[in-house]
Amino acid sequence: MTVSILLFLPVVAAVLTLFFKNEVAKHAALFFALVELGLAISFVTGFVPNASIQYLVDLPWIPQFGIYFSAGIDGISMVMVLLTTVLVPLIILSTYEHQYKNGKALYALILFMQAGLLTVFTALDGFLFYVGWEAALIPIYFICALWGGENRIRVNIKFFIYTFAGSLFMLVAIIYLYLQTPSKLYDIHSFYELSLSLKQQNWIFWGFFIAFAIKMPIFPFHTWQPDTYTEAPTAGTMMLSGIMLKMGIYGVIRWLIPNAPNAFAYWGYYALILSVIGIVYGSVIAFRQKDGKRLVAYSSIAHVGLIAAGIFAWSVQGVQGAMIQMISHGINVVGMFFIWDIISRRLGTRDISLMGGIAKVAPKFSIAFLIIVLGTVALPLTNGFVGEFLLLKGVYNYTIVFAAVAGLTIIFGAVYMLRMYKNVMQGELNELTATFTDIKGSERLVLGIICALIIIIGVYPQPLLHLSEASVTNLIQTVSAKFTATKF
């Protein structure tokens, strides 16, 4: 069995979903997403956690131009495949209480987007990687434009301009690498074997960096993110924040640093500074937000800034921390946006200042909310703790100053998250919140699964760390051996 079945099943599922009526389409989409999850689990059970690429498919696509349908899974890719296939069914299930106009199109776009995401995370051909990148972006444009908030068109245009411009920089970098290969191939290993000058690597670095920095996003490439997260329908926000932003993080690990190691040795210090600035900026702005969904959007900038800082510090601890934190952040942020979706549907507002006392009338909801908040602030024995610990350790080994700033900002983040929970859930009921009803049905199931994952990963993260450890270690050693430029 090869990875191709993981890539094509969501495409077939998306087409089939369009033939169902809206109410049936969501059940069909959930079924297909669960089948995809089952396949991913079978891949994990047969996976050997070493540095090799497994479940490989390598077929001629446009061979006269050196383009092959080449994809496979190593430990780094496997973590991303798991993240994608676990979250997509939860995201689909979270929409069950909504009534969408032309809902079958929404579910088809989500499944098609899943295919693009999985292509990005498994592609071993530069052209295929770019195709997957765009295939993941196109559906979210339509999801935001068709089912978003009242300012969706203006916000979506900004999102499109940012991401499309970044994609063009990346495409230029990929084509340049292709032209430098002796056999004119887009194969990633052919790219890795190139001996480029520092000047050439500088251009490659910035071509990839701009695209990935926009997608993550890190400061100052973040300005599209808060508005897009706020205006997108909740399912779209979950896909963006839970999975899609990881395309940029993964791209840095797989495509940027290995293809421009000496440029990274020089410019990585400045990228690390931008990441730390993003941590501080996201936390400070989040503290001032009254809209709960917007608060979570800014807090995501801070969390992603820490993940990026761990990667740019370039150590086994930092990158391993990034790998598990991508999963933890995905789970937590999907849970947090679902919490605010429930609140918004029941109360018709996301204004934190208007709330209070909800825990008195919705005890199950309050417990789930608290567990997700604790995972987000990285309480020990929750999923956020081990990732942030490894990330801070990686940054600390690079420079204690940045680690101190990042650590203090994380504490600041815990303050605004716990304050948000207190203002929403504690205190006295008012005329608005007295009507709040507790979670039930699909809401209880989604939040129950998310809370279980937060606790299970927090208590026993070793299986996930073991999946990626050999691949991460091999990549760090391979890239570090190429450093000839002065590293700060």
KEPA-405662 format. One line per field, with one value per residue (C-alpha): residue number from 0; y, x, z. Coordinates in Angstrom, 2 decimals. Example, Ala and Ser with C-alpha at 12.3 -4.5 7.8 and 13.67 -1.06 7.14 Angstrom:
KEPA-405662
i c(0:1)
py c(-4.50:-1.06)
px c(12.30:13.67)
pz c(7.80:7.14)
This chain:
KEPA-405662
i c(0:1:2:3:4:5:6:7:8:9:10:11:12:13:14:15:16:17:18:19:20:21:22:23:24:25:26:27:28:29:30:31:32:33:34:35:36:37:38:39:40:41:42:43:44:45:46:47:48:49:50:51:52:53:54:55:56:57:58:59:60:61:62:63:64:65:66:67:68:69:70:71:72:73:74:75:76:77:78:79:80:81:82:83:84:85:86:87:88:89:90:91:92:93:94:95:96:97:98:99:100:101:102:103:104:105:106:107:108:109:110:111:112:113:114:115:116:117:118:119:120:121:122:123:124:125:126:127:128:129:130:131:132:133:134:135:136:137:138:139:140:141:142:143:144:145:146:147:148:149:150:151:152:153:154:155:156:157:158:159:160:161:162:163:164:165:166:167:168:169:170:171:172:173:174:175:176:177:178:179:180:181:182:183:184:185:186:187:188:189:190:191:192:193:194:195:196:197:198:199:200:201:202:203:204:205:206:207:208:209:210:211:212:213:214:215:216:217:218:219:220:221:222:223:224:225:226:227:228:229:230:231:232:233:234:235:236:237:238:239:240:241:242:243:244:245:246:247:248:249:250:251:252:253:254:255:256:257:258:259:260:261:262:263:264:265:266:267:268:269:270:271:272:273:274:275:276:277:278:279:280:281:282:283:284:285:286:287:288:289:290:291:292:293:294:295:296:297:298:299:300:301:302:303:304:305:306:307:308:309:310:311:312:313:314:315:316:317:318:319:320:321:322:323:324:325:326:327:328:329:330:331:332:333:334:335:336:337:338:339:340:341:342:343:344:345:346:347:348:349:350:351:352:353:354:355:356:357:358:359:360:361:362:363:364:365:366:367:368:369:370:371:372:373:374:375:376:377:378:379:380:381:382:383:384:385:386:387:388:389:390:391:392:393:394:395:396:397:398:399:400:401:402:403:404:405:406:407:408:409:410:411:412:413:414:415:416:417:418:419:420:421:422:423:424:425:426:427:428:429:430:431:432:433:434:435:436:437:438:439:440:441:442:443:444:445:446:447:448:449:450:451:452:453:454:455:456:457:458:459:460:461:462:463:464:465:466:467:468:469:470:471:472:473:474:475:476:477:478:479:480:481:482:483:484:485:486:487)
py c(0.00:3.42:6.94:7.58:6.13:8.79:11.52:10.42:9.17:12.70:13.88:11.05:11.64:15.36:14.59:11.98:14.33:16.77:14.19:13.99:16.32:18.83:16.95:13.64:15.24:16.01:12.36:11.20:13.65:12.44:8.83:9.49:11.45:8.55:6.09:8.36:8.36:4.55:4.39:6.77:4.60:1.53:3.43:4.26:0.66:-0.53:2.36:1.72:4.81:5.28:7.94:6.11:7.14:4.58:3.94:5.50:6.20:7.44:7.55:9.58:12.53:14.96:13.27:15.44:18.32:16.26:16.13:12.92:11.98:11.24:11.09:9.17:9.27:9.56:10.34:14.08:13.53:10.89:13.36:15.79:13.05:12.11:15.74:16.21:12.96:13.33:16.93:16.80:14.40:16.55:19.70:18.13:16.84:20.30:21.67:19.37:22.06:24.49:24.76:25.86:26.99:24.56:22.63:19.80:22.23:23.20:19.57:18.81:21.76:20.56:17.10:18.53:20.77:17.70:16.13:19.24:19.33:15.67:16.24:19.07:16.91:13.91:15.36:14.48:16.37:20.16:20.60:18.23:20.14:23.38:21.77:20.51:23.95:25.66:22.82:23.40:27.18:27.34:25.64:27.92:30.99:29.72:28.60:32.07:33.90:31.88:31.16:33.86:36.94:40.24:41.58:38.35:39.75:42.49:40.15:37.34:39.61:40.55:36.88:35.98:38.71:37.75:34.01:34.17:36.56:34.29:31.27:33.00:33.60:29.91:28.83:30.91:29.26:25.77:26.45:27.89:24.75:22.61:24.51:23.89:20.10:18.25:15.91:18.65:17.06:18.49:15.63:16.87:14.72:16.18:19.60:18.52:17.37:20.73:22.73:26.30:29.42:31.52:34.16:31.56:30.14:33.61:33.93:30.44:31.19:34.35:32.83:30.03:32.12:34.75:32.07:30.11:33.16:34.38:30.98:30.40:33.45:35.14:38.85:41.05:38.80:38.14:41.00:38.87:36.34:37.91:39.27:36.04:33.86:36.14:36.42:32.82:30.30:28.25:25.19:27.36:28.94:25.46:24.25:27.36:27.42:23.73:22.36:24.86:27.11:23.98:23.92:26.87:25.32:22.00:23.83:25.47:22.07:20.15:22.65:25.87:24.90:21.76:23.54:26.69:25.56:28.25:31.03:29.71:29.73:33.44:34.60:32.17:34.49:37.25:34.83:33.80:37.45:37.88:34.76:36.06:39.46:37.58:35.83:39.15:40.97:38.24:38.01:41.77:42.28:39.21:40.63:43.66:41.77:41.70:39.44:35.87:34.52:37.38:36.78:33.17:34.34:36.60:33.97:31.64:34.10:33.88:30.07:29.76:32.25:29.89:26.90:28.87:29.99:26.38:25.43:28.37:27.52:24.27:21.55:18.13:19.41:22.45:20.65:17.72:20.27:21.86:18.49:17.62:21.22:21.34:18.49:20.02:23.48:22.00:20.15:23.07:25.79:23.72:23.15:26.82:28.00:25.40:26.74:30.22:28.85:27.31:30.54:32.64:30.40:30.45:34.09:35.83:37.60:36.94:40.00:38.73:41.79:40.83:37.37:35.71:32.85:30.32:27.57:27.65:26.62:24.58:22.49:20.04:22.92:24.67:21.57:21.10:24.80:24.65:21.57:23.23:26.44:24.46:22.64:25.98:27.50:24.34:23.12:20.05:16.78:18.50:18.25:21.80:21.26:18.85:20.75:24.15:22.68:21.23:24.42:26.62:24.24:24.48:28.28:28.35:26.29:28.89:32.00:32.47:35.99:34.87:31.94:34.32:36.66:33.76:32.19:35.40:35.93:32.40:33.28:36.43:34.24:32.09:35.25:36.43:32.92:32.28:35.79:35.07:31.86:33.63:36.46:34.08:31.21:32.59:35.39:36.00:35.15:38.03:38.38:37.23:34.23:32.90:31.40:29.42:25.65:22.92:20.94:17.88:15.45:16.24:19.14:16.84:14.25:16.74:18.40:15.02:13.74:16.96:16.90:13.23:13.96:16.88:14.64:11.50:13.35:15.32:12.19:9.99:11.93:9.36:7.54:10.79:11.85:8.41:8.64:11.67:11.33:9.41:11.57:14.79:13.68:12.61:15.90:18.00:16.13:16.22:19.94:20.93:19.11:21.48:24.69:26.67:30.22:31.94:31.03:33.58)
px c(0.00:1.34:0.57:-1.39:-4.56:-4.40:-4.09:-6.79:-9.49:-10.44:-10.64:-13.02:-14.94:-15.28:-16.79:-19.17:-20.30:-21.59:-24.18:-25.84:-28.47:-27.19:-28.37:-26.98:-23.78:-22.46:-22.90:-21.19:-18.31:-17.88:-17.89:-15.22:-13.11:-13.30:-12.26:-9.28:-8.45:-8.66:-6.20:-3.83:-3.99:-3.15:-0.17:0.98:0.69:2.86:5.31:8.91:10.03:13.41:14.65:13.58:10.77:7.97:4.75:6.55:4.89:7.08:5.40:6.15:3.77:5.29:8.71:9.91:9.95:11.36:8.00:7.08:4.20:6.57:5.35:6.16:6.07:8.90:8.53:8.07:5.39:3.63:3.01:1.44:-0.67:-1.99:-2.77:-4.72:-6.68:-7.60:-8.79:-10.82:-13.50:-13.73:-14.13:-16.86:-18.64:-18.44:-20.63:-23.57:-25.48:-25.20:-27.50:-25.43:-26.88:-25.50:-23.79:-22.71:-20.34:-18.82:-18.12:-16.74:-14.35:-13.19:-12.42:-10.66:-8.66:-7.65:-6.24:-4.16:-2.88:-1.84:-0.10:1.93:2.91:4.02:5.31:8.87:8.67:8.88:6.22:3.85:4.49:3.47:0.35:-0.65:0.03:-2.32:-4.86:-5.11:-5.44:-8.14:-10.92:-10.40:-10.84:-14.29:-15.17:-14.42:-16.04:-19.29:-19.93:-17.95:-19.08:-20.34:-16.84:-15.77:-15.15:-12.76:-10.95:-10.78:-9.23:-6.47:-5.96:-5.79:-3.25:-0.99:-1.00:-0.89:2.07:3.89:3.18:4.79:8.01:8.07:7.40:10.34:12.59:11.43:11.97:15.43:16.41:15.08:17.23:20.35:19.92:22.18:19.34:16.66:14.41:12.09:13.05:13.65:16.75:18.23:17.63:19.34:22.44:23.04:26.13:24.93:26.88:25.83:24.45:22.29:21.12:20.16:17.67:16.32:16.01:13.97:11.80:10.73:10.78:8.32:5.83:6.12:6.20:2.92:1.30:2.33:2.13:4.96:5.49:5.27:3.56:0.58:-1.79:-4.16:-4.68:-6.86:-9.46:-9.56:-9.93:-12.68:-14.67:-14.31:-17.02:-15.93:-15.10:-12.90:-11.19:-10.50:-9.01:-6.85:-5.61:-5.61:-3.95:-3.23:-0.82:1.27:1.98:4.30:5.99:6.44:7.77:10.51:11.62:11.40:12.05:13.64:16.42:17.73:17.80:19.55:21.56:24.24:21.75:19.81:23.00:23.23:19.60:18.15:19.09:16.92:14.07:14.33:14.09:10.91:9.47:10.11:8.65:5.57:5.26:5.33:3.12:0.46:0.25:0.03:-2.68:-4.62:-4.74:-6.68:-9.32:-13.00:-14.08:-13.36:-12.68:-10.30:-8.50:-7.88:-6.63:-3.99:-3.02:-2.40:0.16:2.02:1.93:3.08:5.85:7.19:7.01:8.91:11.50:12.13:12.71:14.98:17.06:17.74:18.29:16.76:14.89:13.55:12.36:10.95:9.13:7.77:6.53:4.50:3.42:1.96:-0.34:-1.11:-1.76:-4.00:-6.11:-6.28:-7.06:-9.80:-11.27:-11.05:-12.71:-15.44:-16.01:-16.57:-18.76:-21.03:-21.10:-21.80:-24.66:-26.32:-25.80:-25.50:-22.30:-18.62:-18.17:-16.46:-17.55:-21.22:-20.79:-20.49:-21.82:-22.19:-20.63:-23.73:-26.06:-23.65:-21.35:-20.28:-19.43:-17.46:-15.34:-14.52:-13.72:-11.39:-9.51:-8.94:-7.74:-5.34:-3.98:-3.53:-1.58:0.58:-0.30:1.81:0.08:-1.72:-0.67:0.72:3.31:5.78:5.93:6.48:9.07:11.09:10.68:11.91:14.80:15.78:15.63:17.49:20.34:20.54:20.35:19.04:17.75:15.21:14.17:13.56:11.43:9.45:8.99:7.70:5.30:3.92:3.17:1.47:-0.56:-1.73:-2.97:-5.18:-6.50:-7.47:-8.92:-11.03:-12.32:-13.11:-15.00:-17.06:-17.73:-17.49:-19.34:-23.07:-25.52:-27.06:-30.05:-28.03:-26.20:-29.15:-30.51:-27.33:-27.89:-25.36:-23.65:-25.32:-25.08:-22.33:-21.07:-20.44:-18.77:-16.39:-15.39:-15.09:-12.65:-10.61:-10.39:-9.37:-6.60:-5.35:-5.01:-3.71:-0.97:-0.08:0.28:1.98:3.53:6.27:4.58:4.28:7.83:9.11:7.43:9.47:12.64:14.81:13.79:14.33:17.72:18.85:17.69:19.41:22.67:22.54:21.82:24.21:27.03:26.54:26.97:29.94:28.61:29.04:26.19:25.17)
pz c(0.00:-0.95:0.19:-3.03:-1.50:1.25:-1.37:-3.81:-1.45:-0.27:-3.89:-4.81:-1.58:-2.38:-5.79:-4.38:-1.60:-4.19:-5.32:-1.90:-0.51:2.05:5.14:3.89:2.60:6.09:7.13:3.93:4.47:8.06:6.87:4.24:6.77:9.23:6.49:5.81:9.53:9.56:6.66:8.45:11.58:9.49:8.08:11.62:12.82:9.93:10.16:11.18:13.16:11.52:9.13:5.97:3.61:3.57:1.60:-1.37:-4.72:-7.57:-10.98:-14.12:-14.37:-16.88:-17.22:-20.11:-17.61:-14.75:-12.92:-11.09:-8.84:-5.97:-2.39:0.77:4.52:7.06:10.76:10.18:7.54:9.64:12.45:9.98:8.37:11.81:12.66:9.42:9.51:13.19:12.96:9.72:11.12:14.27:12.18:10.08:13.19:14.76:11.94:12.72:14.62:11.70:8.73:5.74:2.44:-0.17:2.61:0.31:-1.42:1.94:2.86:-0.59:-0.27:3.15:1.77:-1.30:1.00:3.03:-0.14:-0.78:2.78:2.73:-0.61:0.93:3.90:1.81:-1.49:-2.49:-5.78:-5.76:-8.43:-6.63:-3.41:-5.13:-6.62:-3.17:-1.70:-4.13:-3.95:-0.21:-0.59:-3.27:-1.21:1.79:-0.43:-1.40:2.13:3.49:0.57:0.53:4.21:6.04:7.98:6.66:5.91:4.22:0.73:1.84:4.23:1.68:-0.95:1.52:2.40:-1.31:-2.14:0.76:0.16:-3.64:-3.57:-1.13:-3.33:-6.32:-4.37:-3.45:-7.04:-8.26:-5.65:-6.66:-10.39:-9.68:-7.75:-10.62:-13.12:-11.00:-10.84:-13.35:-14.43:-14.39:-11.79:-9.15:-6.81:-3.27:-2.82:-6.00:-4.46:-1.22:-3.12:-4.81:-3.86:-4.20:-3.34:-0.37:-2.74:-4.50:-1.19:0.03:-2.86:-2.17:1.54:1.02:-1.70:0.64:3.81:2.58:1.49:4.73:7.01:5.48:5.91:9.55:10.03:11.90:12.52:10.43:7.84:10.12:9.31:7.20:9.99:12.74:10.31:8.29:11.39:12.69:9.45:8.26:9.20:12.20:10.09:7.87:10.86:12.26:8.99:8.76:12.34:13.14:10.01:7.23:9.11:9.75:6.01:6.58:9.62:7.81:4.77:6.85:8.17:4.90:2.11:3.39:5.78:3.98:0.60:1.88:4.93:4.77:4.12:7.11:9.20:8.45:8.31:10.83:13.70:12.28:11.62:15.26:16.33:14.24:15.86:19.38:18.45:17.25:20.62:22.46:19.96:19.81:23.59:24.16:21.53:22.70:26.22:24.94:22.94:23.90:21.02:22.12:18.63:17.90:21.21:20.21:16.79:18.35:20.91:17.96:16.59:19.90:19.98:16.37:17.10:19.76:17.39:14.74:17.30:18.28:14.65:13.87:16.97:15.03:17.58:18.09:21.17:19.36:16.24:18.24:20.37:17.19:15.91:18.98:19.52:16.01:17.02:20.41:18.99:16.31:18.87:21.30:18.79:17.12:20.57:21.45:18.24:18.73:22.25:20.83:18.07:20.73:22.73:19.63:18.48:21.90:22.84:19.46:20.56:21.28:23.50:26.66:28.68:28.27:29.77:33.16:35.23:32.41:34.55:36.77:33.95:31.78:34.02:31.25:28.94:31.69:32.37:28.69:28.33:31.33:30.07:26.67:28.34:30.55:27.49:25.72:28.63:28.84:32.32:33.22:32.22:29.35:25.72:25.54:28.26:26.70:23.40:25.00:27.37:24.46:22.41:25.25:25.86:22.19:22.26:25.59:24.12:21.32:23.53:27.04:26.31:23.73:25.91:28.83:26.72:25.27:28.71:30.30:27.42:27.86:31.47:30.22:27.85:30.74:32.47:29.59:28.87:32.48:32.73:29.65:31.22:34.49:32.80:30.67:33.05:36.59:38.39:38.30:35.57:33.69:31.43:28.42:29.90:31.92:28.68:27.96:27.62:28.25:25.48:24.01:21.09:18.58:20.71:23.66:21.42:19.76:23.03:24.76:22.13:22.21:26.02:25.98:23.46:25.58:28.61:26.86:24.95:28.08:30.20:27.58:24.67:23.98:21.04:19.08:19.93:18.93:15.51:14.44:16.53:14.05:11.07:12.99:14.31:10.84:9.29:11.96:11.52:7.71:7.51:10.29:8.49:5.54:7.56:6.30:6.79:10.12:12.44:15.06)
